[in-house]
């Protein structure tokens, strides 16, 4: 009887140990998933902060309209034989193109800045994680999740947030024709 009681007590202890191990593992897993989701959402907020890229997109659209209308003016000067105004029209086209280059350079600058912010946040997260211990038993150990890679890009088949140009009908027709 004593042997049977010890076997039952040992079985209950073993089952309790397994139960608490699995329960601890699942709790740690859920905590890790919550932490990673929180990090991803926080960084998505950093990425979209003040809609910097959206504002650059709007500036590019306006620059594109300016280039298009400036080129139309050059064509009108040639068509109406206004040779005296052609240098001015050409200067306006060149200035519009230079402005577009500046906007594009700022786009690259903002993307690099955002990528640096994401890398810094990932590095800080990994340093913080290295200082905390995961769930650990003699036979079961978990580690905190670390960021191993960050990919920044665009989503295929997703339209831009730039509004359709409404001021220059010829440009809108040109875009629709392509």
Secondary structure, DSSP 8 states (H G I E B T S, - for coil): -HHHHHHHHHHHHHHHHHHHHHHHHHHHHHHHHHHHHHHHHHHHHHHTGGGHHHHHHHHHHHHHHHHHHHHHHHHHHHHTT-HHHHHHHHHHHHHHHHHHHHHHHHHHHHHHHHHHHHHHHHHHHHHHHHTS---B-SS-B--------------TT---S-----S-HHHHHHHHH-
